[in-house]
């Protein structure tokens, strides 16, 4: 007979405020207090939720026969970062069909293309940085990535509109966990972006605009669902945003790349003569060490028993992403920044999970993860080898409550000069 036991409970009628107050550490703090990788809480109006962490937790969380995504994401998240009826809210055959569309964009050639576009945009921006007294790296990289994303995806964007669209795309992921003005800024940005893209989609379908066949804009605008129908223009716009927004969100990681170089000068000194493996190791450690996604949410599909706990149909399940990336059972000295930990390390889809885990093609792992890594490696090369700059005194601390987290100063640099090789 299968064993059952009572898991720890974080008491309270609704602990949503505690999540907002503690941010990335809400689940980890309670795991430490309870001495367990699983506990029960109540969130989002008192719904029962089970919080889990660790390698086995990742495996069960991305088991589509046990958990589903439809109805799991809070409405305020769908209204900002995800969009309504997006791939993140789908399951089963419909999800697999649309996931194939997204994965088809991640060919080796298209990944090379996006890196080339990104490099050109960065070098062009450096020409302007030379004449500035100071540069706020985060703000500049958001603009670089917005221009990169649109050009790579085939979305027409004039130079005069880059700032506006960059601010709107940034607002989507900056507002997902926010309340008040920050949240409403994200809602307004989504409405504006969807309206803008719907017009472009209509133009493509009416043969008034032609996007290159290999681009996301062309493929998504003309994509047909499992019933052979074109997506509604609003849903099509949502999925194009799901290409653009994650690329712009890499700005968070790039600022942490810059911070890691500044805080770990010994590691920086290894890079000029390093091979690509060293760059990969450094980037993966940035993704593991610094905060990005705090947790992921799913819903129990049907009742099942796991590790002594009855998971009931409809209950929420939260996977502690940040906590799993810092889990002492997986990582030695997890609070130490150490790229060498990835040397000769066997890859697993269930331990390094900054953008989700499991199988790329079958599950809900982020389809843009490869693209993220390649752009991050390029940014590391640019920062370490192709420019000189000074880092003035500033507040580089980052909050574990703010989601997404960023250094408070957004990483200011001065006296930027291209490095002549």
Buried (B, 14 or more C-beta within 10 A) or exposed (E): EEEEEEBBEBEEEBBBEBBBEBBBBBBBBBBEEBEBBBBBBBBBEEBBBBBBBBBBBBBBBBBBEBBBBBEBBBEBBBBBBBBEBBBBBBBEEBBBBBBEBBBBBBEEEBBEBBBEBBBBBBBEBBEEBEEEEBBBBBBBBBBBBBBBBBBBBBBEBEEEBBBBBBBBBBBBBBBBBBEEEBBBBBBBBBEBBBEBBBEBBBBBBEEEBEBEEBBBBBBBBBBEBEEEEBBEBBBBBBBBBBBBBBBBBBBBBBBBBBBBBBEBEEBBEBBEEBEEEBBBBBBBBBBBBBBBBBBBBBBBBEEBEBBEBBBEEEBBBBBBBBBBBBBEEBBEEBEEBBBEBBEEEEEEBBBBBBBBBBEBEEBBBBBBBBBBBBBBBBBBBBBBEBBEBEBEEBEBEBEBBBBBBBBEBBBBBEBBEBEEE
